[in-house]
Amino acid sequence: RSSRLGRLSERDSESAFLGDLGRMIDQRGLVEFRAALLQLVEKVETPAYEIAFFGRVSAGKSSLLNRVIGLDLLPTGVTPVTAVPTRIKNGTTSELRVWAADGKVNQFGIERLPDFVTEAGNPRNEKHVTRVLVQLPLPMLPAEVILVDTPGLGSLALEGASETLAYLPRCDLGVVLVDASSNLQADDLGTVDALRAAGIPALVVLSKIDLLTEEDRQRLLDYTRKQLAYQLGTEIHVGALSIRLELASLLRDWITDEIAPRVVDARQLTR
């Protein structure tokens, strides 16, 4: 711990203050504060803002994330394809790390991802995967953002739904995708309500919005906002996105207006 605090002290005055706290704790024998200090050190050392994407099977989570990433990385399909949550972080190199239940961590090329996160490659998680992390450049996003693709919800999702619900309190922001062609479902409302109960900010996104006319898009946006307010008793921001190239501006504006400011606020809150 002392070496970590020493490295932080060389960064800036705010980080150096953690070193001062560490010395006070050691000198005074204030052992009850050591765990809290370690949490602060880890937050400063590895700043991260996790955005988890939730939604029913075939809501378009993986397709939308592939558009954000700029690469067809995440497997997509009409059946449940994600057996475990997949975390994607910014990095200068591309690599895949997989944690197993026995504690082993293995590294692969990112093209091996379907072997671990799909029902076809890893049925019922027979490989006992506990964590998956993909690192690659994410030019559209702030450096500390980590994207999380969670298993789909709904009657087709089977065991994957429990993995998704377990991830709810671990993210900094929850994005709930709703298929524009099917409207709000009980699973969508339940996910938004669970995020709110866990104290996690939530955004709702209507996916596949290109299937609707401009007039119908606005009508559906208004309807969804009203339904969320009526069912949950609170205002939830609702956006509309598509993976179609001709509607790419919707995604860019959503990241600029809704994601980037939240990351800046999180930086300030950390400090």
ROLOFI-424325 format. One record per residue: y, z, x of N, C-alpha, C, O in turn. Coordinates in steps of 0.1 Angstrom, whole numbers, padded with zeros to 4 digits, always signed. Example, Ala and Ser with C-alpha at 12.3 -4.5 7.8 and 13.67 -1.06 7.14 Angstrom:
// ROLOFI-424325
-0057+0078+0132-0045+0078+0123-0033+0078+0132-0033+0085+0142;-0022+0071+0128-0011+0071+0137+0000+0079+0129+0011+0080+0134;
This chain:
// ROLOFI-424325
-0012+0000+0008+0000+0000+0000+0013+0000+0009+0022-0007+0005;+0013+0008+0020+0024+0009+0028+0028-0005+0034+0040-0008+0035;+0018-0013+0038+0021-0026+0044+0026-0035+0034+0035-0043+0037;+0022-0034+0021+0027-0043+0011+0042-0039+0008+0050-0048+0006;+0045-0026+0008+0058-0022+0005+0067-0026+0017+0079-0029+0015;+0062-0026+0029+0070-0030+0041+0073-0045+0040+0085-0048+0043;+0064-0053+0035+0067-0067+0034+0078-0070+0023+0086-0078+0025;+0077-0062+0012+0086-0063+0001+0100-0059+0006+0110-0065+0002;+0101-0049+0015+0114-0044+0019+0122-0054+0027+0134-0054+0028;+0115-0064+0033+0121-0075+0040+0127-0086+0032+0134-0094+0036;+0124-0086+0019+0127-0097+0010+0142-0096+0005+0150-0105+0007;+0145-0085-0002+0159-0083-0007+0161-0068-0010+0151-0060-0009;+0173-0065-0013+0176-0050-0015+0169-0044-0027+0165-0033-0027;+0167-0052-0038+0160-0047-0050+0145-0044-0046+0140-0034-0051;+0139-0053-0039+0125-0051-0035+0124-0039-0025+0114-0032-0025;+0134-0038-0016+0134-0027-0006+0134-0014-0013+0129-0004-0008;+0141-0013-0025+0141-0001-0033+0127+0005-0036+0125+0017-0037;+0118-0004-0038+0104+0000-0041+0098+0007-0028+0091+0017-0030;+0102+0003-0016+0098+0010-0004+0104+0024-0004+0097+0033+0000;+0116+0025-0008+0122+0039-0009+0115+0048-0018+0112+0059-0016;+0111+0042-0030+0103+0050-0040+0090+0054-0034+0086+0065-0036;+0083+0045-0027+0071+0048-0021+0071+0059-0011+0063+0068-0011;+0082+0060-0003+0084+0071+0007+0086+0084-0001+0081+0094+0003;+0094+0083-0011+0097+0096-0019+0084+0101-0025+0081+0113-0024;+0076+0092-0030+0063+0096-0037+0054+0103-0026+0048+0113-0029;+0053+0096-0015+0044+0102-0004+0049+0115+0001+0042+0125+0003;+0063+0116+0004+0068+0128+0009+0067+0140+0000+0065+0151+0004;+0069+0137-0013+0069+0148-0023+0055+0151-0029+0054+0160-0037;+0046+0142-0025+0032+0144-0031+0032+0141-0046+0024+0147-0053;+0040+0131-0051+0041+0128-0065+0030+0118-0069+0033+0106-0072;+0018+0122-0068+0006+0113-0069+0006+0106-0083+0000+0095-0084;+0012+0113-0093+0011+0108-0106+0019+0095-0108+0018+0088-0118;+0028+0092-0098+0036+0080-0099+0031+0068-0091+0036+0057-0091;+0020+0070-0084+0015+0060-0075+0010+0048-0083+0013+0036-0079;+0003+0050-0093-0002+0039-0102+0009+0031-0107+0009+0018-0107;+0020+0037-0112+0031+0030-0118+0038+0022-0107+0043+0011-0110;+0039+0028-0095+0046+0020-0084+0038+0008-0080+0043-0003-0078;+0024+0009-0080+0016-0002-0077+0018-0013-0087+0018-0025-0083;+0019-0010-0100+0021-0020-0110+0034-0028-0107+0035-0040-0109;+0045-0020-0103+0058-0027-0100+0056-0036-0088+0062-0047-0088;+0049-0031-0078+0048-0039-0066+0040-0052-0069+0044-0063-0064;+0030-0051-0077+0022-0063-0081+0031-0073-0089+0029-0085-0087;+0039-0068-0097+0048-0076-0106+0058-0084-0097+0061-0095-0100;+0063-0077-0087+0073-0084-0078+0066-0093-0068+0071-0104-0065;+0054-0089-0063+0047-0098-0054+0042-0111-0060+0044-0121-0054;+0037-0110-0072+0032-0122-0078+0038-0124-0092+0031-0121-0102;+0050-0128-0093+0056-0129-0106+0049-0140-0114+0046-0151-0109;+0046-0137-0127+0038-0146-0135+0043-0144-0150+0046-0133-0154;+0043-0155-0157+0047-0155-0171+0036-0163-0178+0036-0175-0177;+0027-0156-0185+0015-0162-0191+0018-0167-0205+0022-0159-0214;+0016-0180-0207+0018-0185-0221+0004-0190-0226-0001-0199-0221;-0001-0183-0236-0014-0186-0241-0013-0194-0254-0004-0191-0262;-0021-0204-0254-0021-0214-0266-0033-0210-0275-0044-0210-0270;-0030-0208-0287-0040-0205-0297-0040-0215-0308-0030-0222-0310;-0051-0216-0316-0052-0225-0327-0066-0227-0331-0076-0224-0324;-0067-0233-0343-0080-0236-0348-0087-0248-0340-0080-0255-0333;-0100-0249-0341-0107-0260-0335-0100-0273-0339-0098-0276-0351;-0097-0282-0329-0091-0295-0331-0077-0295-0336-0071-0304-0341;-0070-0283-0333-0056-0282-0336-0048-0290-0325-0036-0294-0328;-0054-0294-0314-0047-0302-0304-0042-0294-0292-0034-0299-0285;-0047-0282-0290-0043-0273-0279-0045-0280-0265-0036-0282-0257;-0057-0284-0263-0061-0290-0250-0053-0303-0247-0049-0306-0236;-0052-0311-0258-0045-0324-0256-0030-0322-0253-0024-0329-0245;-0024-0312-0260-0010-0309-0257-0008-0303-0243+0001-0307-0236;-0017-0295-0239-0016-0289-0225-0018-0300-0215-0012-0300-0204;-0027-0309-0217-0029-0321-0208-0016-0329-0207-0012-0333-0196;-0008-0330-0218+0005-0337-0217+0015-0329-0209+0022-0335-0201;+0015-0316-0210+0024-0307-0203+0020-0308-0188+0029-0309-0179;+0007-0308-0185+0002-0308-0171+0005-0322-0165+0007-0323-0153;+0004-0332-0173+0006-0346-0168-0007-0351-0163-0007-0361-0155;-0019-0346-0167-0032-0350-0162-0042-0347-0173-0041-0337-0180;-0052-0356-0175-0063-0353-0184-0073-0343-0178-0084-0347-0174;-0068-0331-0177-0076-0320-0170-0086-0313-0180-0097-0312-0177;-0080-0308-0191-0088-0300-0200-0096-0309-0210-0091-0319-0215;-0109-0306-0212-0117-0314-0221-0112-0313-0235-0108-0302-0239;-0113-0323-0242-0109-0324-0256-0120-0329-0265-0130-0335-0260;-0119-0327-0278-0130-0332-0287-0128-0326-0301-0120-0317-0303;-0136-0330-0310-0136-0326-0324-0145-0313-0326-0144-0307-0336;-0153-0310-0316-0161-0298-0316-0155-0288-0307-0147-0291-0298;-0159-0275-0308-0154-0265-0299-0158-0268-0285-0170-0269-0282;-0148-0270-0276-0151-0274-0262-0148-0263-0252-0153-0263-0241;-0140-0253-0256-0136-0243-0246-0144-0230-0249-0142-0223-0259;-0153-0227-0240-0162-0215-0241-0155-0202-0236-0157-0191-0241;-0146-0204-0226-0139-0192-0220-0124-0197-0218-0122-0209-0217;-0115-0187-0218-0101-0191-0216-0099-0197-0202-0105-0193-0192;-0091-0208-0202-0088-0215-0189-0073-0212-0185-0064-0216-0193;-0071-0206-0174-0057-0204-0169-0053-0214-0159-0061-0217-0150;-0041-0220-0161-0036-0230-0152-0023-0226-0146-0014-0223-0154;-0022-0225-0133-0010-0220-0126-0004-0230-0117-0011-0239-0112;+0009-0229-0115+0016-0238-0106+0011-0236-0091+0009-0224-0087;+0010-0247-0084+0006-0246-0070+0008-0259-0063+0009-0269-0069;+0009-0258-0050+0011-0271-0042-0002-0279-0040-0001-0291-0038;-0013-0272-0041-0026-0279-0040-0034-0277-0053-0031-0269-0061;-0044-0286-0054-0053-0285-0066-0066-0279-0063-0073-0283-0054;-0070-0269-0070-0083-0262-0068-0087-0255-0081-0079-0252-0089;-0100-0252-0082-0106-0245-0093-0113-0233-0088-0122-0235-0079;-0110-0221-0093-0117-0209-0089-0124-0203-0101-0118-0202-0112;-0137-0200-0100-0145-0195-0111-0151-0181-0107-0157-0180-0097;-0148-0171-0115-0154-0158-0113-0166-0156-0122-0166-0160-0134;-0177-0150-0117-0189-0147-0124-0190-0132-0127-0183-0124-0121;-0199-0129-0136-0201-0115-0140-0206-0106-0128-0203-0094-0128;-0212-0112-0118-0217-0105-0107-0206-0102-0096-0209-0096-0086;-0194-0107-0099-0183-0105-0090-0180-0116-0080-0170-0116-0073;-0189-0126-0080-0187-0137-0070-0176-0146-0075-0174-0148-0087;-0169-0151-0066-0158-0161-0069-0161-0174-0061-0163-0174-0049;-0162-0185-0068-0165-0198-0062-0154-0207-0064-0147-0207-0074;-0152-0216-0054-0141-0226-0055-0147-0240-0056-0157-0244-0049;-0141-0248-0065-0145-0262-0067-0133-0271-0068-0122-0267-0069;-0136-0284-0069-0126-0294-0073-0123-0293-0087-0132-0289-0095;-0111-0296-0092-0107-0294-0106-0115-0303-0115-0116-0300-0127;-0121-0314-0110-0129-0322-0118-0142-0315-0124-0148-0320-0133;-0145-0304-0118-0157-0296-0122-0154-0287-0134-0163-0280-0139;-0142-0286-0138-0138-0277-0149-0147-0278-0161-0151-0267-0166;-0151-0289-0167-0159-0290-0179-0173-0283-0177-0179-0279-0186;-0177-0282-0164-0190-0275-0162-0190-0260-0165-0201-0254-0166;-0178-0255-0166-0177-0240-0168-0171-0236-0181-0173-0225-0186;-0163-0245-0188-0155-0241-0199-0158-0248-0212-0151-0247-0222;-0169-0256-0212-0173-0263-0224-0186-0259-0229-0194-0254-0221;-0189-0260-0241-0202-0257-0247-0213-0266-0241-0224-0262-0240;-0209-0278-0238-0219-0288-0232-0222-0284-0218-0234-0284-0215;-0212-0280-0210-0215-0277-0196-0219-0263-0194-0226-0260-0184;-0216-0254-0203-0218-0240-0202-0221-0234-0216-0214-0225-0221;-0232-0238-0222-0235-0234-0236-0237-0218-0237-0244-0212-0229;-0229-0213-0246-0230-0199-0249-0227-0191-0236-0232-0179-0235;-0219-0197-0227-0216-0190-0214-0228-0185-0207-0228-0174-0202;-0238-0194-0206-0250-0190-0199-0248-0188-0184-0257-0182-0177;-0237-0193-0179-0234-0191-0164-0227-0178-0162-0223-0175-0151;-0224-0171-0173-0218-0158-0172-0204-0158-0165-0201-0150-0156;-0196-0168-0169-0183-0170-0163-0174-0159-0170-0174-0158-0182;-0166-0152-0162-0157-0142-0167-0142-0146-0166-0134-0141-0173;-0139-0155-0157-0126-0160-0155-0125-0173-0148-0133-0176-0140;-0116-0182-0153-0114-0195-0147-0099-0197-0144-0091-0195-0153;-0096-0201-0132-0082-0204-0128-0081-0217-0121-0088-0220-0111;-0073-0226-0127-0070-0239-0121-0056-0238-0115-0047-0233-0121;-0055-0243-0103-0042-0244-0096-0038-0258-0093-0047-0266-0088;-0027-0262-0097-0022-0276-0095-0007-0277-0097-0002-0268-0104;+0000-0287-0092+0015-0288-0095+0018-0290-0109+0011-0298-0116;+0027-0282-0114+0032-0283-0128+0047-0286-0128+0055-0277-0131;+0051-0298-0126+0065-0301-0124+0074-0299-0136+0086-0297-0135;+0068-0299-0148+0076-0297-0160+0080-0282-0163+0088-0279-0171;+0074-0273-0155+0075-0259-0159+0080-0251-0147+0079-0254-0135;+0087-0239-0150+0091-0230-0139+0079-0225-0131+0068-0225-0136;+0082-0222-0119+0071-0219-0109+0061-0208-0113+0049-0209-0111;+0066-0198-0120+0058-0186-0123+0050-0187-0136+0042-0178-0139;+0051-0198-0143+0044-0200-0156+0030-0202-0153+0026-0210-0145;+0021-0195-0161+0007-0198-0162+0003-0201-0176+0006-0194-0185;-0003-0213-0178-0007-0217-0191-0022-0213-0193-0030-0212-0184;-0025-0209-0206-0038-0204-0209-0043-0212-0221-0037-0211-0232;-0054-0219-0219-0061-0226-0230-0072-0217-0235-0081-0214-0228;-0071-0213-0248-0081-0203-0253-0091-0210-0262-0088-0221-0267;-0102-0204-0264-0112-0210-0274-0106-0211-0288-0098-0203-0292;-0111-0222-0295-0105-0224-0308-0110-0214-0318-0121-0208-0317;-0102-0212-0328-0105-0203-0339-0111-0211-0351-0110-0223-0352;-0117-0204-0360-0123-0210-0372-0138-0210-0373-0144-0205-0364;-0143-0215-0383-0158-0213-0386-0166-0221-0376-0178-0217-0374;-0161-0231-0369-0168-0238-0359-0168-0232-0345-0176-0236-0336;-0160-0222-0343-0157-0217-0330-0168-0207-0324-0169-0205-0312;-0176-0201-0334-0187-0192-0330-0182-0181-0320-0171-0175-0323;-0189-0179-0309-0185-0167-0301-0172-0169-0294-0165-0159-0290;-0167-0181-0293-0154-0184-0286-0143-0176-0292-0133-0173-0285;-0143-0174-0305-0132-0167-0312-0130-0153-0307-0119-0149-0306;-0141-0146-0303-0139-0133-0298-0132-0132-0285-0125-0123-0282;-0135-0143-0277-0128-0144-0264-0113-0146-0266-0105-0140-0259;-0109-0154-0276-0095-0156-0279-0089-0144-0284-0078-0141-0279;-0095-0137-0293-0088-0124-0299-0087-0114-0288-0077-0106-0288;-0096-0114-0278-0095-0104-0267-0083-0107-0258-0078-0098-0252;-0079-0120-0258-0068-0124-0249-0055-0121-0255-0045-0121-0247;-0054-0118-0268-0041-0117-0274-0031-0108-0267-0020-0112-0265;-0035-0095-0264-0025-0086-0258-0022-0088-0243-0014-0081-0238;-0029-0098-0237-0027-0100-0223-0017-0111-0219-0014-0112-0207;-0011-0118-0228-0002-0128-0225+0013-0123-0227+0015-0113-0233;+0022-0131-0221+0036-0128-0223+0042-0135-0235+0052-0131-0240;+0036-0146-0238+0041-0154-0250+0029-0161-0256+0020-0167-0249;+0028-0161-0269+0017-0167-0276+0022-0180-0284+0032-0178-0291;+0016-0191-0282+0020-0203-0289+0008-0207-0298-0003-0209-0294;+0011-0206-0311+0000-0209-0321+0002-0223-0326+0012-0227-0333;-0008-0232-0323-0007-0246-0328-0013-0247-0342-0024-0242-0345;-0006-0254-0350-0011-0257-0364-0011-0272-0366-0001-0279-0364;-0023-0277-0370-0024-0291-0372-0015-0296-0384-0016-0291-0395;-0006-0305-0381+0004-0309-0391-0003-0315-0403+0003-0316-0414;-0015-0320-0401-0022-0327-0413-0030-0317-0421-0035-0321-0432;-0031-0304-0417-0038-0294-0425-0030-0282-0429-0035-0274-0437;-0018-0281-0425-0009-0270-0429-0014-0257-0424-0025-0256-0417;-0007-0246-0428-0011-0232-0423-0024-0228-0429-0027-0230-0441;-0033-0222-0421-0045-0216-0426-0045-0201-0423-0036-0196-0416;-0055-0194-0429-0056-0180-0428-0057-0176-0413-0052-0166-0409;-0064-0184-0405-0066-0181-0391-0053-0182-0383-0050-0174-0375;-0045-0191-0387-0031-0193-0381-0023-0181-0383-0017-0175-0374;-0022-0177-0396-0014-0165-0400-0019-0152-0393-0012-0144-0388;-0033-0151-0392-0039-0139-0386-0035-0138-0371-0033-0128-0366;-0035-0150-0365-0032-0150-0350-0018-0146-0348-0015-0138-0339;-0008-0152-0356+0006-0148-0354+0008-0133-0357+0015-0127-0350;+0001-0128-0367+0002-0114-0371-0003-0105-0360+0002-0095-0357;-0015-0110-0354-0021-0102-0343-0012-0101-0331-0011-0091-0324;-0006-0112-0328+0004-0113-0316+0015-0103-0319+0019-0095-0310;+0021-0104-0331+0032-0095-0334+0028-0080-0333+0035-0072-0329;+0016-0077-0338+0011-0063-0338+0009-0058-0323+0010-0047-0321;+0006-0068-0314+0004-0064-0300+0017-0064-0293+0018-0062-0281;+0028-0067-0299+0041-0067-0293+0044-0080-0284+0052-0079-0275;+0037-0091-0287+0038-0103-0280+0046-0113-0288+0043-0116-0299;+0057-0118-0282+0065-0129-0289+0056-0141-0292+0047-0144-0285;+0059-0147-0304+0050-0158-0308+0059-0170-0312+0070-0168-0318;+0054-0182-0309+0060-0194-0314+0049-0202-0322+0038-0201-0318;+0053-0208-0332+0044-0217-0339+0048-0231-0337+0060-0235-0337;+0038-0240-0334+0041-0254-0331+0032-0262-0341+0020-0260-0341;+0038-0272-0348+0031-0281-0356+0027-0293-0346+0036-0300-0341;+0014-0294-0344+0009-0305-0336+0006-0318-0344+0006-0317-0356;+0004-0329-0336+0001-0342-0342+0012-0346-0352+0009-0352-0363;+0024-0343-0349+0035-0345-0359+0038-0360-0360+0044-0364-0370;+0033-0368-0351+0034-0383-0352+0027-0389-0364+0030-0400-0368;+0018-0381-0370+0011-0385-0382+0020-0385-0395+0016-0391-0405;+0032-0379-0394+0040-0378-0405+0053-0386-0403+0057-0389-0392;+0059-0390-0414+0072-0396-0414+0083-0386-0410+0080-0374-0411;+0095-0390-0406+0105-0381-0402+0109-0372-0414+0111-0360-0412;+0109-0377-0426+0112-0369-0438+0102-0359-0440+0105-0347-0443;+0089-0363-0439+0078-0353-0442+0078-0343-0431+0074-0331-0433;+0081-0346-0418+0082-0336-0407+0091-0325-0411+0088-0313-0410;+0103-0329-0415+0113-0318-0418+0109-0310-0430+0111-0298-0430;+0103-0316-0440+0098-0309-0451+0087-0299-0447+0087-0288-0452;+0078-0303-0438+0067-0294-0434+0072-0283-0425+0068-0272-0426;+0082-0286-0417+0088-0275-0409+0094-0265-0417+0092-0253-0415;+0102-0269-0428+0108-0259-0437+0098-0251-0444+0099-0239-0446;+0087-0258-0449+0077-0251-0456+0070-0241-0448+0067-0230-0452;+0067-0244-0435+0060-0235-0426+0068-0223-0423+0063-0212-0423;+0081-0225-0420+0090-0214-0418+0090-0204-0430+0089-0192-0428;+0091-0210-0442+0092-0201-0454+0079-0194-0456+0079-0182-0460;+0068-0201-0454+0055-0194-0456+0053-0183-0446+0047-0172-0449;+0056-0185-0433+0055-0174-0423+0064-0162-0427+0059-0151-0426;+0076-0165-0431+0085-0154-0435+0080-0147-0447+0080-0134-0448;+0074-0154-0457+0069-0148-0469+0056-0140-0466+0055-0129-0471;+0047-0146-0458+0034-0139-0456+0035-0128-0446+0028-0118-0447;+0044-0129-0436+0044-0119-0425+0057-0110-0426+0058-0100-0419;+0067-0114-0434+0079-0107-0435+0088-0107-0423+0096-0098-0421;+0087-0118-0415+0096-0119-0403+0098-0134-0400+0090-0143-0404;+0109-0137-0393+0112-0150-0390+0105-0154-0377+0105-0147-0367;+0098-0165-0377+0090-0171-0366+0096-0185-0363+0097-0193-0372;+0099-0187-0350+0104-0201-0347+0092-0211-0348+0081-0208-0343;+0095-0222-0355+0085-0232-0357+0091-0245-0350+0102-0250-0354;+0083-0251-0342+0086-0264-0335+0077-0275-0340+0067-0272-0346;+0079-0287-0336+0071-0298-0339+0069-0307-0326+0079-0311-0320;+0056-0309-0322+0054-0317-0310+0043-0327-0312+0036-0327-0322;+0042-0337-0303+0032-0347-0303+0029-0351-0289+0037-0349-0280;+0017-0356-0287+0013-0361-0274+0017-0376-0272+0014-0381-0261;+0022-0382-0282+0025-0396-0281+0037-0398-0272+0047-0390-0272;+0036-0408-0263+0047-0410-0253+0060-0413-0259+0071-0409-0254;+0061-0420-0271+0073-0423-0277+0080-0410-0283+0092-0411-0286;+0073-0399-0284+0079-0387-0288+0079-0376-0277+0080-0364-0280;+0079-0381-0265+0079-0372-0253+0091-0363-0253+0091-0352-0247;+0102-0368-0258+0114-0360-0258+0113-0347-0266+0119-0337-0262;+0104-0347-0276+0102-0334-0283+0096-0323-0274+0100-0312-0275;+0087-0327-0266+0081-0318-0257+0090-0313-0246+0091-0301-0243;+0098-0322-0240+0108-0319-0230+0118-0309-0235+0121-0299-0229;+0123-0312-0248+0133-0303-0254+0128-0290-0257+0134-0280-0256;+0115-0289-0261+0109-0277-0265+0107-0268-0252+0110-0256-0253;+0103-0274-0241+0102-0266-0229+0116-0261-0224+0118-0250-0220;+0126-0270-0225+0140-0266-0221+0146-0256-0230+0152-0246-0225;+0144-0257-0243+0151-0248-0252+0143-0235-0255+0149-0225-0257;+0130-0236-0255+0122-0224-0260+0114-0217-0248+0113-0205-0249;+0110-0225-0238+0102-0218-0228+0110-0214-0216+0110-0202-0212;+0118-0223-0210+0126-0219-0198+0135-0207-0200+0135-0198-0191;+0142-0206-0211+0151-0194-0213+0143-0181-0213+0147-0170-0208;+0131-0181-0219+0122-0169-0219+0117-0165-0206+0116-0153-0203;+0115-0175-0197+0111-0172-0183+0122-0166-0176+0120-0156-0168;+0134-0171-0178+0146-0165-0171+0148-0151-0176+0151-0142-0168;+0146-0148-0189+0148-0135-0194+0137-0125-0188+0140-0114-0185;+0125-0131-0186+0114-0123-0180+0117-0119-0166+0114-0108-0161;+0123-0128-0158+0127-0125-0144+0137-0114-0144+0135-0104-0136;+0147-0115-0153+0157-0104-0153+0151-0091-0157+0155-0080-0152;+0142-0091-0167+0135-0079-0171+0127-0073-0160+0127-0060-0159;+0120-0081-0152+0112-0076-0141+0121-0069-0131+0118-0058-0126;+0133-0075-0128+0142-0069-0118+0147-0055-0124+0155-0049-0118;
